[in-house]
Amino acid sequence: MNMKNNPCVEELKELLKSFDDNECDHNLWVSQKGDVHISKIPMNLRADWRKSHKRIVKYYYDYFRGNGYVGESAANDDSHVTKLLSDLKKDWEHGSTGRIDLPGVD
């Protein structure tokens, strides 16, 4: 999924589905080229994982394990996916960088 290619809800759903919410914490981030990624955050690297991803332009609040922000249920939650895609598009259009908190994500 790339922000430059007018991403759609189905693309975001596929991305969310490809992760297991109960496996570990995750983070959604966008590269300089507009590619949207979700990374697994290893427990022993929680504080330093972003340093290893030099391509991160903007990143969103950590999705803590078991809260339903990634995985099959997240992908099937139409309001979650629609809101997330809307926020991604808005932030990309405005050129937002750094950490971007998503409303309602703890």
Secondary structure, 3 states (H helix, E strand, C coil): CEHHHCCCHHHHHHHHHCCCCCCCEEEEEEECCCEEEEEEECHHHCCCHHHHCCCEEEEECCECCCCCCCCHHHHCCHHHHHHHHHHHHHHHHHCCCEEECCCCCC
